[in-house]
Amino acid sequence: MKRASKKPIWLILLYSTIAITINAQHEEYEANSLISKEGDSLHYRQLSPLQIEEGKKYPLVLFLHGAGERGTDNKSQLTHGGRMFSNPVNRERYPAFVLFPQCPPEFYWPSPKRPDSFNEGDPFPLNAEISRPLALTMELLEKTIRNYPVDRERIYVVGLSMGGMGTFDLICRYPDLFAAAIPICGGIHRDRLNNFRTETVFRIYHGDADSVVPVRFSREAYLKLKESGVNVEYIEFPGVNHNSWNPAFNRDDFLPWLFRQKKDKNK
């Protein structure tokens, strides 16, 4: 007869504390779903400023998660980056609207499906219609801008891995919308950046030991944007594999850099 193993009380308390912390993080974000005219739905989480002052406008951050957080639970998309924005100190210092849409499991942000391989040729589409989840995300963004006091000069997009690819894709489709873009360990078909014109300021992150999405994609994107005269900065982490969002988020200047970007409304 096998005896059930007993976990030490400290381990049970640790698990309980972690669960409470995760649930508290989720509770900071309001859970919603966008239903399109065609009947498609997009789950998303929204973080709002702690206090909304009358007559004041606030930045809007769109966060695109990676492939591992796809699903229908409307929670997984907060796994990476969610706590950074909901942290009480950051919420007080950087009051903003933050959107975390969740890509359904059968889709991919920048294309109809995930490329078979990232290690052969150029796996990103050159000419493709916007994916359905990304189109719904734009509907969500436009709805948020209409219904909330959003500063149109301070709209940002951040994405990691699949979301980094989606970030590049959105800037190519809407070059005049965002004040800043942060694609992390992402990529894009380099020819889409030929003679590219945008006022969006880029900060690109990637680990040079990435075994999932090769670092060459970010290096190539940086060079193409630089050649086109785009304001772009590239930060590469030596020895870091695919999870380059961790050292990126841990940088002291990650949020300060993002929130100080503002479009020149005279241009």
CYANA upper distance limits for C-alpha pairs under 8 A (distance plus 0.5 A):
  7 LYS  CA     11 LEU  CA      6.95
  7 LYS  CA     12 ILE  CA      7.17
  8 PRO  CA     12 ILE  CA      7.06
  9 ILE  CA     13 LEU  CA      6.70
 10 TRP  CA     14 LEU  CA      6.59
 11 LEU  CA     15 TYR  CA      6.75
 12 ILE  CA     16 SER  CA      6.67
 13 LEU  CA     17 THR  CA      6.59
 14 LEU  CA     18 ILE  CA      6.74
 15 TYR  CA     19 ALA  CA      6.64
 16 SER  CA     20 ILE  CA      6.64
 17 THR  CA     21 THR  CA      6.63
 18 ILE  CA     22 ILE  CA      6.68
 19 ALA  CA     23 ASN  CA      6.60
 20 ILE  CA     24 ALA  CA      6.49
 21 THR  CA     25 GLN  CA      6.70
 22 ILE  CA     26 HIS  CA      6.83
 23 ASN  CA     27 GLU  CA      6.63
 24 ALA  CA     28 GLU  CA      6.98
 25 GLN  CA     29 TYR  CA      7.69
 25 GLN  CA     82 GLY  CA      7.88
 25 GLN  CA     83 ARG  CA      6.77
 25 GLN  CA     86 SER  CA      7.27
 26 HIS  CA     30 GLU  CA      8.35
 26 HIS  CA     75 LYS  CA      7.47
 26 HIS  CA     78 LEU  CA      8.02
 28 GLU  CA     47 LEU  CA      7.06
 28 GLU  CA     86 SER  CA      7.12
 29 TYR  CA     45 ARG  CA      5.95
 29 TYR  CA     46 GLN  CA      5.53
 29 TYR  CA     47 LEU  CA      5.23
 29 TYR  CA     48 SER  CA      8.33
 29 TYR  CA     86 SER  CA      8.44
 30 GLU  CA     45 ARG  CA      5.92
 30 GLU  CA     46 GLN  CA      5.57
 30 GLU  CA     47 LEU  CA      6.93
 31 ALA  CA     43 HIS  CA      8.17
 31 ALA  CA     44 TYR  CA      6.68
 31 ALA  CA     45 ARG  CA      5.24
 31 ALA  CA     46 GLN  CA      7.17
 31 ALA  CA     74 ASN  CA      7.58
 32 ASN  CA     43 HIS  CA      6.52
 32 ASN  CA     44 TYR  CA      5.96
 32 ASN  CA     45 ARG  CA      6.60
 32 ASN  CA     46 GLN  CA      8.14
 33 SER  CA     41 SER  CA      6.92
 33 SER  CA     42 LEU  CA      5.91
 33 SER  CA     43 HIS  CA      4.79
 33 SER  CA     44 TYR  CA      6.31
 34 LEU  CA     41 SER  CA      5.89
 34 LEU  CA     42 LEU  CA      5.57
 34 LEU  CA     43 HIS  CA      6.92
 34 LEU  CA     44 TYR  CA      8.17
 34 LEU  CA    136 LEU  CA      8.26
 34 LEU  CA    140 LEU  CA      7.29
 35 ILE  CA     39 GLY  CA      6.36
 35 ILE  CA     40 ASP  CA      6.17
 35 ILE  CA     41 SER  CA      4.99
 35 ILE  CA     42 LEU  CA      7.19
 36 SER  CA     40 ASP  CA      5.74
 36 SER  CA     41 SER  CA      6.76
 36 SER  CA    136 LEU  CA      7.84
 41 SER  CA    136 LEU  CA      8.30
 42 LEU  CA    101 PRO  CA      7.37
 42 LEU  CA    102 GLN  CA      7.23
 42 LEU  CA    103 CYS  CA      7.85
 42 LEU  CA    104 PRO  CA      8.34
 42 LEU  CA    133 PRO  CA      7.53
 42 LEU  CA    136 LEU  CA      7.11
 42 LEU  CA    137 THR  CA      7.99
 43 HIS  CA     72 THR  CA      7.67
 43 HIS  CA     74 ASN  CA      6.25
 43 HIS  CA    101 PRO  CA      6.39
 43 HIS  CA    102 GLN  CA      6.03
 43 HIS  CA    103 CYS  CA      8.35
 44 TYR  CA     74 ASN  CA      6.69
 44 TYR  CA     99 LEU  CA      7.39
 44 TYR  CA    100 PHE  CA      5.92
 44 TYR  CA    101 PRO  CA      4.44
 44 TYR  CA    102 GLN  CA      6.15
 45 ARG  CA     74 ASN  CA      7.55
 45 ARG  CA     75 LYS  CA      8.37
 45 ARG  CA     99 LEU  CA      6.39
 45 ARG  CA    100 PHE  CA      5.53
 45 ARG  CA    101 PRO  CA      6.76
 46 GLN  CA     97 PHE  CA      7.52
 46 GLN  CA     98 VAL  CA      6.13
 46 GLN  CA     99 LEU  CA      5.28
 46 GLN  CA    100 PHE  CA      6.90
 47 LEU  CA     86 SER  CA      7.88
 47 LEU  CA     96 ALA  CA      8.16
 47 LEU  CA     97 PHE  CA      6.05
 47 LEU  CA     98 VAL  CA      5.45
 47 LEU  CA     99 LEU  CA      7.12
 48 SER  CA     95 PRO  CA      8.03
 48 SER  CA     96 ALA  CA      6.52
 48 SER  CA     97 PHE  CA      5.06
 48 SER  CA     98 VAL  CA      7.08
 49 PRO  CA     91 ARG  CA      7.38
 49 PRO  CA     95 PRO  CA      5.22
 49 PRO  CA     96 ALA  CA      5.69
 49 PRO  CA     97 PHE  CA      6.73
 50 LEU  CA     91 ARG  CA      7.59
 50 LEU  CA     92 GLU  CA      7.85
 50 LEU  CA     95 PRO  CA      7.50
 52 ILE  CA     56 LYS  CA      7.86
 56 LYS  CA    149 PRO  CA      7.45
 57 LYS  CA    149 PRO  CA      5.30
 57 LYS  CA    150 VAL  CA      5.57
 57 LYS  CA    151 ASP  CA      5.40
 58 TYR  CA     95 PRO  CA      7.33
 58 TYR  CA     96 ALA  CA      5.83
 58 TYR  CA     97 PHE  CA      7.43
 58 TYR  CA    149 PRO  CA      6.76
 58 TYR  CA    150 VAL  CA      5.42
 58 TYR  CA    151 ASP  CA      5.54
 58 TYR  CA    154 ARG  CA      8.23
 59 PRO  CA     95 PRO  CA      8.04
 59 PRO  CA     96 ALA  CA      5.45
 59 PRO  CA     97 PHE  CA      6.78
 59 PRO  CA    150 VAL  CA      6.40
 59 PRO  CA    151 ASP  CA      5.81
 59 PRO  CA    152 ARG  CA      8.09
 59 PRO  CA    153 GLU  CA      8.47
 59 PRO  CA    154 ARG  CA      5.47
 59 PRO  CA    155 ILE  CA      6.30
 59 PRO  CA    156 TYR  CA      8.24
 59 PRO  CA    259 PHE  CA      8.12
 60 LEU  CA     96 ALA  CA      6.28
 60 LEU  CA     97 PHE  CA      5.23
 60 LEU  CA     98 VAL  CA      6.27
 60 LEU  CA     99 LEU  CA      8.23
 60 LEU  CA    150 VAL  CA      6.83
 60 LEU  CA    151 ASP  CA      7.73
 60 LEU  CA    154 ARG  CA      7.07
 60 LEU  CA    155 ILE  CA      5.33
 60 LEU  CA    156 TYR  CA      6.70
 61 VAL  CA     96 ALA  CA      7.78
 61 VAL  CA     97 PHE  CA      6.73
 61 VAL  CA     98 VAL  CA      5.15
 61 VAL  CA     99 LEU  CA      6.69
 61 VAL  CA    155 ILE  CA      6.50
 61 VAL  CA    156 TYR  CA      5.26
 61 VAL  CA    157 VAL  CA      6.24
 61 VAL  CA    158 VAL  CA      7.85
 62 LEU  CA     98 VAL  CA      6.51
 62 LEU  CA     99 LEU  CA      5.45
 62 LEU  CA    100 PHE  CA      6.96
 62 LEU  CA    141 LEU  CA      8.31
 62 LEU  CA    155 ILE  CA      8.35
 62 LEU  CA    156 TYR  CA      6.60
 62 LEU  CA    157 VAL  CA      5.17
 62 LEU  CA    158 VAL  CA      6.72
 63 PHE  CA     98 VAL  CA      7.85
 63 PHE  CA     99 LEU  CA      6.56
 63 PHE  CA    100 PHE  CA      5.69
 63 PHE  CA    101 PRO  CA      7.81
 63 PHE  CA    157 VAL  CA      6.41
 63 PHE  CA    158 VAL  CA      5.36
 63 PHE  CA    159 GLY  CA      6.09
 63 PHE  CA    163 GLY  CA      8.26
 64 LEU  CA    100 PHE  CA      7.05
 64 LEU  CA    101 PRO  CA      7.35
 64 LEU  CA    102 GLN  CA      8.37
 64 LEU  CA    157 VAL  CA      8.14
 64 LEU  CA    158 VAL  CA      6.72
 64 LEU  CA    159 GLY  CA      4.92
 64 LEU  CA    160 LEU  CA      7.19
 64 LEU  CA    162 MET  CA      8.37
 64 LEU  CA    163 GLY  CA      4.94
 64 LEU  CA    164 GLY  CA      7.75
 64 LEU  CA    166 GLY  CA      7.59
 64 LEU  CA    167 THR  CA      7.81
 65 HIS  CA     69 GLU  CA      6.88
 65 HIS  CA     70 ARG  CA      8.29
 65 HIS  CA     77 GLN  CA      6.16
 65 HIS  CA     78 LEU  CA      8.37
 65 HIS  CA     80 HIS  CA      7.93
 65 HIS  CA    100 PHE  CA      8.12
 65 HIS  CA    101 PRO  CA      8.50
 65 HIS  CA    102 GLN  CA      7.87
 65 HIS  CA    159 GLY  CA      6.40
 65 HIS  CA    160 LEU  CA      6.32
 65 HIS  CA    161 SER  CA      8.01
 65 HIS  CA    162 MET  CA      7.44
 65 HIS  CA    163 GLY  CA      5.46
 66 GLY  CA     70 ARG  CA      7.73
 66 GLY  CA     77 GLN  CA      8.42
 66 GLY  CA    159 GLY  CA      7.99
 66 GLY  CA    160 LEU  CA      6.04
 66 GLY  CA    161 SER  CA      5.64
 66 GLY  CA    162 MET  CA      5.18
 66 GLY  CA    163 GLY  CA      5.64
 66 GLY  CA    164 GLY  CA      8.31
 67 ALA  CA    108 TYR  CA      7.80
 67 ALA  CA    161 SER  CA      7.79
 67 ALA  CA    162 MET  CA      6.09
 67 ALA  CA    163 GLY  CA      8.21
 69 GLU  CA     76 SER  CA      5.54
 69 GLU  CA     77 GLN  CA      5.65
 69 GLU  CA     79 THR  CA      7.89
 69 GLU  CA    102 GLN  CA      8.08
 69 GLU  CA    103 CYS  CA      8.43
 70 ARG  CA     76 SER  CA      7.63
 70 ARG  CA     77 GLN  CA      7.48
 70 ARG  CA    102 GLN  CA      6.60
 70 ARG  CA    103 CYS  CA      5.58
 70 ARG  CA    104 PRO  CA      5.95
 70 ARG  CA    105 PRO  CA      5.38
 71 GLY  CA     76 SER  CA      7.77
 71 GLY  CA    102 GLN  CA      7.26
 71 GLY  CA    103 CYS  CA      6.98
 71 GLY  CA    104 PRO  CA      5.43
 71 GLY  CA    105 PRO  CA      5.26
 72 THR  CA    102 GLN  CA      7.84
 72 THR  CA    104 PRO  CA      6.67
 72 THR  CA    105 PRO  CA      7.95
 74 ASN  CA    102 GLN  CA      6.89
 75 LYS  CA     79 THR  CA      8.13
 76 SER  CA    102 GLN  CA      8.36
 77 GLN  CA     82 GLY  CA      8.34
 77 GLN  CA    100 PHE  CA      6.96
 77 GLN  CA    101 PRO  CA      7.63
 77 GLN  CA    102 GLN  CA      6.24
 78 LEU  CA     82 GLY  CA      4.90
 78 LEU  CA     83 ARG  CA      7.96
 78 LEU  CA    100 PHE  CA      7.47
 79 THR  CA     83 ARG  CA      8.45
 80 HIS  CA    245 TRP  CA      8.44
 81 GLY  CA     85 PHE  CA      7.24
 81 GLY  CA    249 PHE  CA      7.98
 82 GLY  CA     86 SER  CA      6.85
 83 ARG  CA     87 ASN  CA      6.15
 84 MET  CA     90 ASN  CA      7.78
 84 MET  CA    249 PHE  CA      8.13
 85 PHE  CA     90 ASN  CA      6.68
 85 PHE  CA     91 ARG  CA      6.92
 85 PHE  CA     98 VAL  CA      8.22
 86 SER  CA     90 ASN  CA      7.42
 86 SER  CA     91 ARG  CA      6.48
 87 ASN  CA     91 ARG  CA      6.56
 88 PRO  CA     92 GLU  CA      6.63
 89 VAL  CA     93 ARG  CA      6.63
 90 ASN  CA     94 TYR  CA      6.08
 90 ASN  CA     95 PRO  CA      8.25
 91 ARG  CA     95 PRO  CA      5.77
 91 ARG  CA     96 ALA  CA      8.02
 94 TYR  CA    259 PHE  CA      7.81
 97 PHE  CA    150 VAL  CA      8.25
101 PRO  CA    137 THR  CA      7.30
103 CYS  CA    107 PHE  CA      7.09
103 CYS  CA    108 TYR  CA      7.39
103 CYS  CA    109 TRP  CA      7.32
103 CYS  CA    133 PRO  CA      6.53
104 PRO  CA    108 TYR  CA      8.37
104 PRO  CA    133 PRO  CA      8.00
106 GLU  CA    113 LYS  CA      8.09
107 PHE  CA    111 SER  CA      8.38
107 PHE  CA    112 PRO  CA      6.63
107 PHE  CA    113 LYS  CA      6.21
107 PHE  CA    114 ARG  CA      8.22
107 PHE  CA    133 PRO  CA      7.75
108 TYR  CA    112 PRO  CA      6.46
108 TYR  CA    113 LYS  CA      5.74
108 TYR  CA    114 ARG  CA      6.42
108 TYR  CA    131 SER  CA      7.88
108 TYR  CA    133 PRO  CA      8.13
108 TYR  CA    162 MET  CA      7.71
109 TRP  CA    131 SER  CA      6.87
109 TRP  CA    133 PRO  CA      6.87
109 TRP  CA    134 LEU  CA      6.29
109 TRP  CA    162 MET  CA      6.93
109 TRP  CA    163 GLY  CA      7.02
109 TRP  CA    165 MET  CA      7.94
109 TRP  CA    166 GLY  CA      5.74
110 PRO  CA    130 ILE  CA      7.59
110 PRO  CA    131 SER  CA      6.65
110 PRO  CA    134 LEU  CA      7.75
110 PRO  CA    162 MET  CA      7.89
110 PRO  CA    163 GLY  CA      8.43
110 PRO  CA    165 MET  CA      6.50
110 PRO  CA    166 GLY  CA      5.14
110 PRO  CA    169 ASP  CA      6.56
111 SER  CA    124 PHE  CA      8.43
111 SER  CA    125 PRO  CA      7.68
111 SER  CA    128 ALA  CA      7.78
111 SER  CA    129 GLU  CA      8.44
111 SER  CA    130 ILE  CA      7.54
111 SER  CA    131 SER  CA      5.94
112 PRO  CA    131 SER  CA      6.21
112 PRO  CA    132 ARG  CA      8.40
115 PRO  CA    123 PRO  CA      6.43
115 PRO  CA    124 PHE  CA      7.88
116 ASP  CA    123 PRO  CA      8.42
117 SER  CA    123 PRO  CA      7.38
118 PHE  CA    122 ASP  CA      7.99
118 PHE  CA    123 PRO  CA      6.31
118 PHE  CA    212 VAL  CA      7.75
118 PHE  CA    213 VAL  CA      6.54
118 PHE  CA    214 PRO  CA      7.54
119 ASN  CA    213 VAL  CA      8.30
119 ASN  CA    214 PRO  CA      7.52
122 ASP  CA    189 HIS  CA      6.95
123 PRO  CA    189 HIS  CA      7.99
124 PHE  CA    187 GLY  CA      8.22
124 PHE  CA    188 ILE  CA      6.25
124 PHE  CA    189 HIS  CA      5.53
125 PRO  CA    188 ILE  CA      8.43
125 PRO  CA    189 HIS  CA      6.82
126 LEU  CA    189 HIS  CA      6.34
126 LEU  CA    191 ASP  CA      7.65
126 LEU  CA    192 ARG  CA      6.98
130 ILE  CA    134 LEU  CA      7.01
130 ILE  CA    135 ALA  CA      6.69
131 SER  CA    135 ALA  CA      6.63
132 ARG  CA    136 LEU  CA      6.71
133 PRO  CA    137 THR  CA      6.60
134 LEU  CA    138 MET  CA      6.80
134 LEU  CA    166 GLY  CA      8.21
135 ALA  CA    139 GLU  CA      6.96
136 LEU  CA    140 LEU  CA      6.73
137 THR  CA    141 LEU  CA      6.64
138 MET  CA    142 GLU  CA      6.61
139 GLU  CA    143 LYS  CA      6.58
140 LEU  CA    144 THR  CA      6.63
141 LEU  CA    145 ILE  CA      6.74
142 GLU  CA    146 ARG  CA      6.74
143 LYS  CA    147 ASN  CA      6.64
144 THR  CA    148 TYR  CA      6.25
144 THR  CA    150 VAL  CA      8.27
145 ILE  CA    149 PRO  CA      7.61
145 ILE  CA    150 VAL  CA      6.05
145 ILE  CA    152 ARG  CA      8.16
151 ASP  CA    155 ILE  CA      7.57
153 GLU  CA    178 PHE  CA      8.25
153 GLU  CA    179 ALA  CA      6.90
153 GLU  CA    262 LYS  CA      5.99
153 GLU  CA    263 LYS  CA      5.38
153 GLU  CA    264 ASP  CA      7.87
153 GLU  CA    265 LYS  CA      7.49
154 ARG  CA    178 PHE  CA      7.68
154 ARG  CA    179 ALA  CA      6.06
154 ARG  CA    180 ALA  CA      8.38
154 ARG  CA    259 PHE  CA      8.12
154 ARG  CA    261 GLN  CA      7.28
154 ARG  CA    262 LYS  CA      5.65
154 ARG  CA    263 LYS  CA      7.12
155 ILE  CA    177 LEU  CA      7.75
155 ILE  CA    178 PHE  CA      5.57
155 ILE  CA    179 ALA  CA      6.07
155 ILE  CA    180 ALA  CA      7.65
156 TYR  CA    178 PHE  CA      5.89
156 TYR  CA    179 ALA  CA      6.29
156 TYR  CA    180 ALA  CA      5.51
156 TYR  CA    181 ALA  CA      6.41
156 TYR  CA    258 LEU  CA      8.12
157 VAL  CA    167 THR  CA      6.93
157 VAL  CA    178 PHE  CA      7.51
157 VAL  CA    180 ALA  CA      7.08
157 VAL  CA    181 ALA  CA      5.45
157 VAL  CA    182 ILE  CA      6.92
158 VAL  CA    163 GLY  CA      8.10
158 VAL  CA    164 GLY  CA      7.64
158 VAL  CA    167 THR  CA      7.04
158 VAL  CA    181 ALA  CA      6.33
158 VAL  CA    182 ILE  CA      5.18
158 VAL  CA    183 PRO  CA      6.44
158 VAL  CA    184 ILE  CA      8.29
159 GLY  CA    163 GLY  CA      4.58
159 GLY  CA    164 GLY  CA      4.66
159 GLY  CA    165 MET  CA      7.96
159 GLY  CA    166 GLY  CA      7.48
159 GLY  CA    167 THR  CA      6.20
159 GLY  CA    182 ILE  CA      6.93
159 GLY  CA    183 PRO  CA      5.65
159 GLY  CA    184 ILE  CA      6.53
159 GLY  CA    186 GLY  CA      8.46
160 LEU  CA    164 GLY  CA      4.80
160 LEU  CA    165 MET  CA      8.13
160 LEU  CA    183 PRO  CA      6.60
160 LEU  CA    184 ILE  CA      5.03
160 LEU  CA    185 CYS  CA      6.51
160 LEU  CA    186 GLY  CA      6.92
160 LEU  CA    245 TRP  CA      7.25
161 SER  CA    165 MET  CA      6.95
161 SER  CA    183 PRO  CA      8.39
161 SER  CA    184 ILE  CA      6.61
161 SER  CA    185 CYS  CA      5.47
161 SER  CA    186 GLY  CA      5.25
161 SER  CA    213 VAL  CA      7.89
161 SER  CA    242 HIS  CA      8.48
162 MET  CA    166 GLY  CA      6.78
162 MET  CA    186 GLY  CA      6.88
163 GLY  CA    167 THR  CA      6.50
163 GLY  CA    183 PRO  CA      7.90
163 GLY  CA    184 ILE  CA      8.41
163 GLY  CA    186 GLY  CA      7.60
164 GLY  CA    168 PHE  CA      6.97
164 GLY  CA    182 ILE  CA      7.98
164 GLY  CA    183 PRO  CA      4.64
164 GLY  CA    184 ILE  CA      5.62
164 GLY  CA    185 CYS  CA      6.71
164 GLY  CA    186 GLY  CA      4.62
164 GLY  CA    187 GLY  CA      7.20
165 MET  CA    169 ASP  CA      6.73
165 MET  CA    183 PRO  CA      7.52
165 MET  CA    186 GLY  CA      5.12
165 MET  CA    187 GLY  CA      5.47
165 MET  CA    188 ILE  CA      6.53
166 GLY  CA    170 LEU  CA      6.59
167 THR  CA    171 ILE  CA      6.89
167 THR  CA    181 ALA  CA      7.42
167 THR  CA    182 ILE  CA      7.87
167 THR  CA    183 PRO  CA      6.30
168 PHE  CA    172 CYS  CA      6.82
168 PHE  CA    183 PRO  CA      7.27
168 PHE  CA    186 GLY  CA      8.39
168 PHE  CA    187 GLY  CA      7.55
168 PHE  CA    188 ILE  CA      6.81
169 ASP  CA    173 ARG  CA      6.83
169 ASP  CA    188 ILE  CA      7.63
170 LEU  CA    174 TYR  CA      6.30
170 LEU  CA    175 PRO  CA      8.29
171 ILE  CA    175 PRO  CA      5.41
171 ILE  CA    176 ASP  CA      8.46
171 ILE  CA    177 LEU  CA      8.33
171 ILE  CA    178 PHE  CA      7.86
171 ILE  CA    181 ALA  CA      8.29
171 ILE  CA    200 THR  CA      8.26
172 CYS  CA    192 ARG  CA      7.85
172 CYS  CA    193 LEU  CA      8.26
174 TYR  CA    178 PHE  CA      8.22
175 PRO  CA    197 ARG  CA      7.65
175 PRO  CA    198 THR  CA      5.50
175 PRO  CA    199 GLU  CA      7.66
175 PRO  CA    200 THR  CA      7.41
176 ASP  CA    198 THR  CA      6.68
176 ASP  CA    199 GLU  CA      6.99
176 ASP  CA    200 THR  CA      7.61
177 LEU  CA    200 THR  CA      8.31
178 PHE  CA    200 THR  CA      6.19
178 PHE  CA    263 LYS  CA      8.36
179 ALA  CA    199 GLU  CA      7.56
179 ALA  CA    200 THR  CA      5.33
179 ALA  CA    201 VAL  CA      6.75
179 ALA  CA    261 GLN  CA      6.65
179 ALA  CA    262 LYS  CA      5.97
179 ALA  CA    263 LYS  CA      5.61
180 ALA  CA    200 THR  CA      5.57
180 ALA  CA    201 VAL  CA      5.12
180 ALA  CA    202 PHE  CA      6.33
180 ALA  CA    203 ARG  CA      8.39
180 ALA  CA    258 LEU  CA      7.33
180 ALA  CA    261 GLN  CA      6.76
180 ALA  CA    262 LYS  CA      8.22
181 ALA  CA    200 THR  CA      7.25
181 ALA  CA    201 VAL  CA      6.77
181 ALA  CA    202 PHE  CA      5.47
181 ALA  CA    203 ARG  CA      6.98
182 ILE  CA    202 PHE  CA      6.48
182 ILE  CA    203 ARG  CA      5.57
182 ILE  CA    204 ILE  CA      6.12
182 ILE  CA    205 TYR  CA      8.02
183 PRO  CA    202 PHE  CA      8.44
183 PRO  CA    203 ARG  CA      7.59
183 PRO  CA    204 ILE  CA      5.78
183 PRO  CA    205 TYR  CA      7.06
184 ILE  CA    204 ILE  CA      6.47
184 ILE  CA    205 TYR  CA      5.20
184 ILE  CA    206 HIS  CA      6.35
184 ILE  CA    244 SER  CA      7.51
184 ILE  CA    245 TRP  CA      6.81
185 CYS  CA    204 ILE  CA      8.47
185 CYS  CA    205 TYR  CA      6.60
185 CYS  CA    206 HIS  CA      5.10
185 CYS  CA    207 GLY  CA      7.59
185 CYS  CA    210 ASP  CA      8.47
185 CYS  CA    213 VAL  CA      7.07
185 CYS  CA    215 VAL  CA      7.66
185 CYS  CA    218 SER  CA      7.48
185 CYS  CA    242 HIS  CA      7.32
185 CYS  CA    243 ASN  CA      8.49
185 CYS  CA    244 SER  CA      7.17
185 CYS  CA    245 TRP  CA      8.22
186 GLY  CA    206 HIS  CA      8.24
186 GLY  CA    213 VAL  CA      7.39
186 GLY  CA    217 PHE  CA      7.58
186 GLY  CA    218 SER  CA      7.07
187 GLY  CA    213 VAL  CA      8.36
187 GLY  CA    217 PHE  CA      5.40
187 GLY  CA    218 SER  CA      6.24
187 GLY  CA    221 ALA  CA      7.62
188 ILE  CA    192 ARG  CA      8.01
188 ILE  CA    217 PHE  CA      7.37
188 ILE  CA    221 ALA  CA      7.57
189 HIS  CA    193 LEU  CA      8.23
190 ARG  CA    194 ASN  CA      7.76
190 ARG  CA    220 GLU  CA      7.19
190 ARG  CA    221 ALA  CA      6.63
190 ARG  CA    224 LYS  CA      7.50
192 ARG  CA    196 PHE  CA      8.02
193 LEU  CA    221 ALA  CA      7.81
193 LEU  CA    224 LYS  CA      6.41
193 LEU  CA    225 LEU  CA      6.88
193 LEU  CA    228 SER  CA      8.22
194 ASN  CA    224 LYS  CA      7.03
194 ASN  CA    225 LEU  CA      8.40
194 ASN  CA    228 SER  CA      7.44
195 ASN  CA    227 GLU  CA      8.11
195 ASN  CA    228 SER  CA      5.48
196 PHE  CA    225 LEU  CA      7.48
196 PHE  CA    228 SER  CA      6.11
196 PHE  CA    230 VAL  CA      8.25
197 ARG  CA    228 SER  CA      7.41
197 ARG  CA    229 GLY  CA      8.30
197 ARG  CA    230 VAL  CA      7.51
198 THR  CA    230 VAL  CA      7.14
199 GLU  CA    230 VAL  CA      7.69
199 GLU  CA    231 ASN  CA      8.16
199 GLU  CA    263 LYS  CA      7.71
200 THR  CA    230 VAL  CA      8.18
200 THR  CA    231 ASN  CA      7.85
200 THR  CA    263 LYS  CA      8.12
201 VAL  CA    230 VAL  CA      7.69
201 VAL  CA    231 ASN  CA      5.62
201 VAL  CA    232 VAL  CA      6.41
201 VAL  CA    261 GLN  CA      8.05
202 PHE  CA    230 VAL  CA      8.44
202 PHE  CA    231 ASN  CA      6.77
202 PHE  CA    232 VAL  CA      4.96
202 PHE  CA    233 GLU  CA      6.61
203 ARG  CA    232 VAL  CA      6.28
203 ARG  CA    233 GLU  CA      5.24
203 ARG  CA    234 TYR  CA      6.31
203 ARG  CA    235 ILE  CA      7.97
204 ILE  CA    218 SER  CA      7.48
204 ILE  CA    222 TYR  CA      8.00
204 ILE  CA    232 VAL  CA      8.09
204 ILE  CA    233 GLU  CA      6.71
204 ILE  CA    234 TYR  CA      5.25
204 ILE  CA    235 ILE  CA      6.61
205 TYR  CA    218 SER  CA      8.04
205 TYR  CA    234 TYR  CA      6.60
205 TYR  CA    235 ILE  CA      5.47
205 TYR  CA    236 GLU  CA      6.29
205 TYR  CA    237 PHE  CA      8.23
205 TYR  CA    244 SER  CA      7.57
205 TYR  CA    245 TRP  CA      8.23
205 TYR  CA    248 ALA  CA      7.42
206 HIS  CA    210 ASP  CA      8.15
206 HIS  CA    215 VAL  CA      6.68
206 HIS  CA    218 SER  CA      7.24
206 HIS  CA    235 ILE  CA      7.25
206 HIS  CA    236 GLU  CA      5.58
206 HIS  CA    237 PHE  CA      6.79
206 HIS  CA    242 HIS  CA      8.30
206 HIS  CA    244 SER  CA      6.22
207 GLY  CA    215 VAL  CA      7.04
207 GLY  CA    236 GLU  CA      6.02
207 GLY  CA    237 PHE  CA      5.05
207 GLY  CA    238 PRO  CA      6.65
207 GLY  CA    239 GLY  CA      7.16
207 GLY  CA    240 VAL  CA      5.03
207 GLY  CA    241 ASN  CA      5.99
207 GLY  CA    242 HIS  CA      6.96
207 GLY  CA    243 ASN  CA      8.15
207 GLY  CA    244 SER  CA      5.88
208 ASP  CA    214 PRO  CA      8.37
208 ASP  CA    215 VAL  CA      6.04
208 ASP  CA    236 GLU  CA      6.91
208 ASP  CA    237 PHE  CA      6.54
208 ASP  CA    238 PRO  CA      5.97
208 ASP  CA    239 GLY  CA      6.50
208 ASP  CA    240 VAL  CA      6.57
208 ASP  CA    241 ASN  CA      7.40
209 ALA  CA    214 PRO  CA      8.39
209 ALA  CA    215 VAL  CA      7.88
209 ALA  CA    238 PRO  CA      7.60
209 ALA  CA    239 GLY  CA      5.73
209 ALA  CA    240 VAL  CA      5.75
209 ALA  CA    241 ASN  CA      5.12
209 ALA  CA    242 HIS  CA      7.88
210 ASP  CA    214 PRO  CA      6.07
210 ASP  CA    215 VAL  CA      6.68
210 ASP  CA    240 VAL  CA      7.07
210 ASP  CA    241 ASN  CA      4.45
210 ASP  CA    242 HIS  CA      5.01
210 ASP  CA    243 ASN  CA      8.45
211 SER  CA    241 ASN  CA      6.71
211 SER  CA    242 HIS  CA      6.84
212 VAL  CA    242 HIS  CA      6.59
213 VAL  CA    217 PHE  CA      8.21
213 VAL  CA    242 HIS  CA      7.49
215 VAL  CA    219 ARG  CA      6.96
216 ARG  CA    220 GLU  CA      6.41
217 PHE  CA    221 ALA  CA      6.63
218 SER  CA    222 TYR  CA      6.53
219 ARG  CA    223 LEU  CA      6.84
219 ARG  CA    234 TYR  CA      8.32
220 GLU  CA    224 LYS  CA      6.65
221 ALA  CA    225 LEU  CA      6.56
222 TYR  CA    226 LYS  CA      6.52
222 TYR  CA    232 VAL  CA      7.38
222 TYR  CA    233 GLU  CA      7.95
222 TYR  CA    234 TYR  CA      6.99
223 LEU  CA    227 GLU  CA      6.59
224 LYS  CA    228 SER  CA      6.82
225 LEU  CA    229 GLY  CA      6.93
225 LEU  CA    230 VAL  CA      5.79
225 LEU  CA    231 ASN  CA      8.24
225 LEU  CA    232 VAL  CA      7.32
226 LYS  CA    230 VAL  CA      6.07
226 LYS  CA    231 ASN  CA      7.66
226 LYS  CA    232 VAL  CA      7.05
237 PHE  CA    244 SER  CA      7.70
237 PHE  CA    247 PRO  CA      8.32
240 VAL  CA    244 SER  CA      6.72
244 SER  CA    248 ALA  CA      6.74
245 TRP  CA    249 PHE  CA      6.35
246 ASN  CA    250 ASN  CA      6.65
247 PRO  CA    251 ARG  CA      6.85
248 ALA  CA    254 PHE  CA      7.33
249 PHE  CA    254 PHE  CA      6.61
250 ASN  CA    254 PHE  CA      7.92
252 ASP  CA    256 PRO  CA      8.27
253 ASP  CA    257 TRP  CA      6.07
254 PHE  CA    258 LEU  CA      6.90
255 LEU  CA    259 PHE  CA      6.56
256 PRO  CA    260 ARG  CA      6.67
257 TRP  CA    261 GLN  CA      7.31
